[in-house]
């Protein structure tokens, strides 16, 4: 009975009640639990395969499976899957000291993938927005803050290289994500895990132009901030001091 197909109802946005009711229901669906377990196993296996690009920075490909999984079973199982993936990955191949903050960060990434793609139409623009949000909120802000607090070298010591790494990697990651979804979206639809209306992934030349423009704008903004970092830091501190003095 738990293996029967659920009716898939698309939601206009992730803030409607039906979205979260459906996402919570995936925890009791055996098909979704089995798929989540498979995604966790693949992500754990891929943790040992990465390209180091600096201190606390690496390029890995587990995000592909986290994204596809989140689009099928939603943000709740995506969050729980992130917790399990981090804990098992650390037990199998520990790297550095364990801290639950990193577990919550990985879980938050799984939640974001589900939040942006679950019960939604899969389009190139949506995948771009999803990966850009994960890179900004998780890879740059959350990870840099955690590293700065726990390792004692300051947030900006980790944030500056993280900004450039995630911006440079963004176009490649989005293209990989689009190709990965493109390869799996038809089999997933035939399995009854997507509705046909969700398959709106069309790669046009304009898609790559938009991706290039967005990446160039973000990179230009990052370079501008890096060159004017001291000015922004002093202005921010002055603003905080004036607010609290009042």
JOLIN-V793322 format. One record per residue. N is the residue number from 1. SS is DSSP state (H for helix, E for strand, L for the rest). Layout:
n=N ss=SS
n=N ss=SS
//
This chain:
n=1 ss=L
n=2 ss=L
n=3 ss=L
n=4 ss=L
n=5 ss=L
n=6 ss=L
n=7 ss=L
n=8 ss=L
n=9 ss=L
n=10 ss=L
n=11 ss=L
n=12 ss=L
n=13 ss=L
n=14 ss=L
n=15 ss=L
n=16 ss=L
n=17 ss=H
n=18 ss=H
n=19 ss=H
n=20 ss=H
n=21 ss=H
n=22 ss=H
n=23 ss=H
n=24 ss=H
n=25 ss=H
n=26 ss=H
n=27 ss=H
n=28 ss=H
n=29 ss=L
n=30 ss=H
n=31 ss=H
n=32 ss=H
n=33 ss=H
n=34 ss=H
n=35 ss=H
n=36 ss=H
n=37 ss=H
n=38 ss=H
n=39 ss=H
n=40 ss=H
n=41 ss=H
n=42 ss=H
n=43 ss=H
n=44 ss=H
n=45 ss=H
n=46 ss=H
n=47 ss=L
n=48 ss=L
n=49 ss=L
n=50 ss=L
n=51 ss=E
n=52 ss=E
n=53 ss=E
n=54 ss=E
n=55 ss=L
n=56 ss=L
n=57 ss=E
n=58 ss=E
n=59 ss=E
n=60 ss=L
n=61 ss=L
n=62 ss=H
n=63 ss=H
n=64 ss=H
n=65 ss=H
n=66 ss=H
n=67 ss=H
n=68 ss=H
n=69 ss=H
n=70 ss=H
n=71 ss=H
n=72 ss=H
n=73 ss=H
n=74 ss=H
n=75 ss=H
n=76 ss=H
n=77 ss=H
n=78 ss=H
n=79 ss=H
n=80 ss=H
n=81 ss=H
n=82 ss=H
n=83 ss=H
n=84 ss=H
n=85 ss=H
n=86 ss=H
n=87 ss=H
n=88 ss=H
n=89 ss=H
n=90 ss=H
n=91 ss=H
n=92 ss=H
n=93 ss=L
n=94 ss=L
n=95 ss=L
n=96 ss=L
n=97 ss=L
n=98 ss=L
n=99 ss=L
n=100 ss=H
n=101 ss=H
n=102 ss=H
n=103 ss=H
n=104 ss=H
n=105 ss=H
n=106 ss=H
n=107 ss=H
n=108 ss=H
n=109 ss=H
n=110 ss=H
n=111 ss=H
n=112 ss=H
n=113 ss=H
n=114 ss=H
n=115 ss=H
n=116 ss=H
n=117 ss=H
n=118 ss=L
n=119 ss=L
n=120 ss=L
n=121 ss=L
n=122 ss=E
n=123 ss=L
n=124 ss=H
n=125 ss=H
n=126 ss=H
n=127 ss=H
n=128 ss=H
n=129 ss=H
n=130 ss=H
n=131 ss=H
n=132 ss=H
n=133 ss=H
n=134 ss=H
n=135 ss=H
n=136 ss=H
n=137 ss=H
n=138 ss=H
n=139 ss=H
n=140 ss=H
n=141 ss=H
n=142 ss=H
n=143 ss=H
n=144 ss=H
n=145 ss=H
n=146 ss=H
n=147 ss=H
n=148 ss=H
n=149 ss=H
n=150 ss=H
n=151 ss=H
n=152 ss=L
n=153 ss=L
n=154 ss=L
n=155 ss=H
n=156 ss=H
n=157 ss=H
n=158 ss=H
n=159 ss=H
n=160 ss=H
n=161 ss=H
n=162 ss=H
n=163 ss=H
n=164 ss=H
n=165 ss=H
n=166 ss=H
n=167 ss=H
n=168 ss=H
n=169 ss=H
n=170 ss=H
n=171 ss=H
n=172 ss=H
n=173 ss=H
n=174 ss=H
n=175 ss=H
n=176 ss=H
n=177 ss=H
n=178 ss=H
n=179 ss=H
n=180 ss=H
n=181 ss=H
n=182 ss=H
n=183 ss=H
n=184 ss=H
n=185 ss=H
n=186 ss=H
n=187 ss=H
n=188 ss=H
n=189 ss=H
n=190 ss=H
n=191 ss=L
n=192 ss=L
n=193 ss=L
n=194 ss=L
n=195 ss=L
n=196 ss=H
n=197 ss=H
n=198 ss=H
n=199 ss=E
n=200 ss=L
n=201 ss=L
n=202 ss=L
n=203 ss=L
n=204 ss=L
n=205 ss=H
n=206 ss=H
n=207 ss=H
n=208 ss=H
n=209 ss=H
n=210 ss=H
n=211 ss=H
n=212 ss=H
n=213 ss=H
n=214 ss=H
n=215 ss=H
n=216 ss=H
n=217 ss=H
n=218 ss=H
n=219 ss=H
n=220 ss=H
n=221 ss=H
n=222 ss=H
n=223 ss=H
n=224 ss=H
n=225 ss=H
n=226 ss=H
n=227 ss=H
n=228 ss=L
n=229 ss=H
n=230 ss=H
n=231 ss=H
n=232 ss=H
n=233 ss=H
n=234 ss=H
n=235 ss=H
n=236 ss=H
n=237 ss=H
n=238 ss=H
n=239 ss=H
n=240 ss=H
n=241 ss=H
n=242 ss=H
n=243 ss=H
n=244 ss=H
n=245 ss=H
n=246 ss=L
//
